[in-house]
Amino acid sequence: MRADVFTLFPQWFEWFRTQRHVENAYALGHSVEAIDFRETTPLKWGQVDDTPFGGGAGMVLRVDTMEAALRARYDEDPVELRSHRRVIALTPSGRLLDDALATELAGEEEITLLCGRYEGFDERILEHFVSDQVSIGRYVLAGGELAAMVVLDTVLRKLPGVLGDDLSAVEESYSEALEGAPEYPHYTRPADWRGWAVPDVLLSGHHARVEEWRRAQSRARAERPLP
């Protein structure tokens, strides 16, 4: 997979690329590249935003500066780009990121993530350049960079070989293997600590019973009301 992230703060992704599973992804031929769209703006002094028509606080990322950045990167009209490449804007009102969406994106050879800032994107960017809008939650961040890292983290760890043991990404919370339920509890040594004992079934060595217990615990967590 090749993932491009358009951002005003490409240096943020230097830390992300040092994470073990991301380094594993690079070693397998995948890539994450951060592109600073100030570098291609047609405006003076690196300007990429402007005040909103109709008044109001904050600044809005301009459609012409986003088009210039996308054209410079892909050498084509961004209107056409989205017909053959997933161009994803990180927005609070987008499709909520879940395991199914992460699996879907992991199947793409190339994706593009657009990080908003300030008051967000000129609506024409979303209407004409973007194939998807994705949200990591119904709240607002200062920008899309952290959201982009969350999306990339969920996607990259699903790629074969990235986690070392591919089974690590199979039975996870909200995965298909667990029928969309949260993951079951985990325990390790010591088996007893301050009187808090590990469930006997996990020490039994009976794999079928362990599997049955885990599935039951997963279902129980799914049925538990949120606090």
C-alpha positions as CSV (number, residue, x, y, z in Angstrom):
1,M,0.0,0.0,0.0
2,R,1.1,3.6,-0.7
3,A,-0.6,6.1,1.6
4,D,-0.2,9.9,0.9
5,V,-1.2,12.3,3.6
6,F,-1.7,16.0,2.7
7,T,-1.0,18.1,5.7
8,L,0.3,21.5,6.9
9,F,2.4,19.6,9.5
10,P,4.3,16.8,7.7
11,Q,6.8,16.7,10.6
12,W,4.1,15.1,12.8
13,F,4.4,11.9,10.7
14,E,8.1,11.5,11.4
15,W,7.2,10.1,14.8
16,F,4.5,7.9,13.3
17,R,6.9,6.3,10.9
18,T,9.2,5.2,13.7
19,Q,6.6,2.9,15.3
20,R,7.5,-0.8,15.1
21,H,4.5,-1.9,13.0
22,V,4.9,1.0,10.6
23,E,8.6,0.2,10.2
24,N,7.5,-3.4,9.5
25,A,5.2,-2.1,6.8
26,Y,8.0,-0.1,5.2
27,A,10.2,-3.2,5.2
28,L,7.5,-5.0,3.3
29,G,7.3,-2.3,0.6
30,H,4.4,-0.2,1.9
31,S,4.8,3.5,2.5
32,V,3.3,6.5,4.2
33,E,4.3,9.9,2.8
34,A,3.4,13.3,4.2
35,I,2.9,16.1,1.7
36,D,3.0,19.7,2.8
37,F,0.4,21.5,0.6
38,R,1.9,24.9,1.5
39,E,4.8,24.0,-0.9
40,T,2.5,24.1,-4.0
41,T,0.1,26.9,-3.1
42,P,-0.4,29.4,-5.9
43,L,-0.7,32.2,-3.3
44,K,2.0,34.4,-1.7
45,W,3.7,33.7,1.6
46,G,2.5,30.1,1.7
47,Q,-1.1,31.0,2.2
48,V,-3.6,28.1,2.0
49,D,-6.7,29.4,3.7
50,D,-9.0,32.4,3.9
51,T,-11.9,33.9,5.8
52,P,-15.3,32.3,5.3
53,F,-17.8,34.0,3.1
54,G,-20.8,35.1,5.2
55,G,-18.6,35.9,8.1
56,G,-17.7,34.0,11.2
57,A,-14.7,33.0,13.2
58,G,-11.7,30.9,11.9
59,M,-10.2,30.2,8.5
60,V,-11.1,27.8,5.8
61,L,-8.8,25.8,3.6
62,R,-9.1,27.0,0.0
63,V,-10.2,24.9,-2.9
64,D,-7.6,26.3,-5.3
65,T,-4.7,25.5,-2.9
66,M,-5.9,22.0,-2.4
67,E,-6.3,21.5,-6.2
68,A,-2.7,22.8,-6.8
69,A,-1.4,20.3,-4.2
70,L,-3.3,17.3,-5.7
71,R,-2.3,18.2,-9.3
72,A,1.3,18.6,-8.3
73,R,1.3,15.2,-6.7
74,Y,-0.7,13.2,-9.2
75,D,-0.4,15.2,-12.4
76,E,-4.1,15.1,-13.2
77,D,-7.4,16.9,-12.4
78,P,-8.4,16.0,-8.9
79,V,-12.0,15.6,-10.1
80,E,-10.8,12.6,-12.1
81,L,-8.4,11.4,-9.4
82,R,-11.2,10.2,-7.1
83,S,-12.6,7.9,-9.8
84,H,-9.6,5.5,-9.4
85,R,-8.1,6.4,-6.0
86,R,-9.6,6.6,-2.5
87,V,-9.2,10.3,-1.6
88,I,-10.3,10.6,2.0
89,A,-11.0,13.8,3.9
90,L,-10.8,13.6,7.7
91,T,-14.0,15.3,8.9
92,P,-16.0,15.2,12.1
93,S,-19.2,14.4,10.2
94,G,-17.7,11.6,8.0
95,R,-18.3,7.9,8.0
96,L,-17.3,6.6,11.4
97,L,-14.1,4.5,11.3
98,D,-14.7,0.9,12.4
99,D,-13.1,-2.5,11.8
100,A,-15.1,-3.0,8.6
101,L,-13.9,0.3,7.1
102,A,-10.3,-0.4,8.1
103,T,-10.5,-3.8,6.4
104,E,-12.0,-2.2,3.3
105,L,-9.2,0.4,3.1
106,A,-6.5,-2.2,3.8
107,G,-7.6,-3.8,0.5
108,E,-6.6,-0.7,-1.5
109,E,-3.3,-0.4,-3.2
110,E,-3.2,3.4,-2.8
111,I,-5.1,5.9,-0.6
112,T,-4.9,9.6,0.0
113,L,-5.8,11.3,3.3
114,L,-6.5,15.1,3.4
115,C,-6.0,16.7,6.8
116,G,-8.2,19.7,7.6
117,R,-7.2,22.5,9.8
118,Y,-8.8,25.6,11.3
119,E,-12.5,25.6,10.3
120,G,-12.0,22.8,7.9
121,F,-12.3,22.5,4.1
122,D,-14.0,24.7,1.6
123,E,-17.1,22.5,0.8
124,R,-16.1,22.3,-2.9
125,I,-13.1,20.2,-1.9
126,L,-15.4,17.7,-0.3
127,E,-17.9,17.8,-3.2
128,H,-15.5,17.5,-6.1
129,F,-12.1,16.1,-5.0
130,V,-13.0,13.6,-2.3
131,S,-14.3,10.1,-2.6
132,D,-14.8,9.5,1.1
133,Q,-15.2,11.4,4.3
134,V,-14.1,9.6,7.5
135,S,-14.4,10.5,11.1
136,I,-12.7,8.8,14.1
137,G,-15.5,10.1,16.5
138,R,-18.2,12.7,16.9
139,Y,-15.9,15.4,18.3
140,V,-13.6,18.1,16.9
141,L,-9.8,18.1,16.8
142,A,-7.6,21.0,16.0
143,G,-6.7,19.3,12.7
144,G,-6.9,16.0,10.8
145,E,-3.4,14.8,11.5
146,L,-4.2,12.7,14.6
147,A,-7.2,11.3,12.8
148,A,-5.1,10.4,9.8
149,M,-2.6,8.5,12.1
150,V,-5.5,6.6,13.7
151,V,-6.8,5.6,10.2
152,L,-3.4,4.6,9.1
153,D,-2.7,2.6,12.3
154,T,-5.9,0.6,11.9
155,V,-5.3,0.0,8.2
156,L,-1.5,-0.8,8.3
157,R,-1.8,-3.4,11.1
158,K,-4.2,-5.4,8.9
159,L,-1.7,-5.8,6.1
160,P,-0.1,-9.3,6.0
161,G,3.2,-9.5,7.9
162,V,3.1,-6.1,9.5
163,L,2.4,-7.4,13.0
164,G,4.8,-10.3,12.7
165,D,2.0,-12.8,13.6
166,D,-1.0,-12.3,11.3
167,L,-3.3,-14.0,13.8
168,S,-2.8,-11.0,16.1
169,A,-5.1,-9.0,13.9
170,V,-7.8,-11.6,13.5
171,E,-9.6,-11.9,16.8
172,E,-9.7,-8.3,17.8
173,S,-12.4,-6.1,19.2
174,Y,-15.2,-5.5,16.6
175,S,-13.6,-7.9,14.1
176,E,-15.6,-10.2,11.9
177,A,-14.1,-13.2,13.7
178,L,-15.8,-12.0,16.9
179,E,-19.0,-11.1,15.0
180,G,-18.4,-7.4,15.7
181,A,-18.2,-7.8,19.5
182,P,-15.5,-6.5,21.9
183,E,-12.5,-8.7,22.5
184,Y,-12.6,-11.1,25.5
185,P,-10.5,-10.6,28.6
186,H,-6.8,-11.5,28.7
187,Y,-4.7,-12.7,31.6
188,T,-1.0,-13.6,32.1
189,R,1.3,-14.6,35.0
190,P,1.1,-14.6,37.9
191,A,-2.0,-16.8,38.1
192,D,-2.9,-15.4,41.4
193,W,-2.1,-11.8,42.6
194,R,-3.5,-10.4,45.9
195,G,-6.2,-13.0,45.7
196,W,-7.2,-12.0,42.2
197,A,-7.2,-15.4,40.4
198,V,-7.1,-16.1,36.7
199,P,-10.3,-18.0,35.7
200,D,-9.7,-21.8,36.0
201,V,-10.8,-22.5,32.5
202,L,-7.7,-20.6,31.1
203,L,-5.4,-22.8,33.1
204,S,-7.1,-26.1,32.2
205,G,-5.3,-26.7,28.9
206,H,-8.7,-27.6,27.3
207,H,-8.7,-25.5,24.1
208,A,-12.3,-26.1,23.2
209,R,-13.5,-24.9,26.6
210,V,-11.1,-21.9,26.5
211,E,-12.5,-20.9,23.1
212,E,-16.1,-21.3,24.4
213,W,-15.3,-19.2,27.4
214,R,-13.7,-16.5,25.3
215,R,-16.7,-16.3,22.9
216,A,-19.1,-16.1,25.8
217,Q,-17.1,-13.3,27.4
218,S,-17.0,-11.4,24.1
219,R,-20.8,-11.7,23.7
220,A,-21.3,-10.6,27.3
221,R,-19.2,-7.5,26.7
222,A,-21.3,-6.7,23.6
223,E,-24.5,-6.9,25.6
224,R,-23.2,-4.8,28.5
225,P,-24.7,-1.3,28.5
226,L,-22.3,1.6,28.0
227,P,-21.5,3.5,31.2
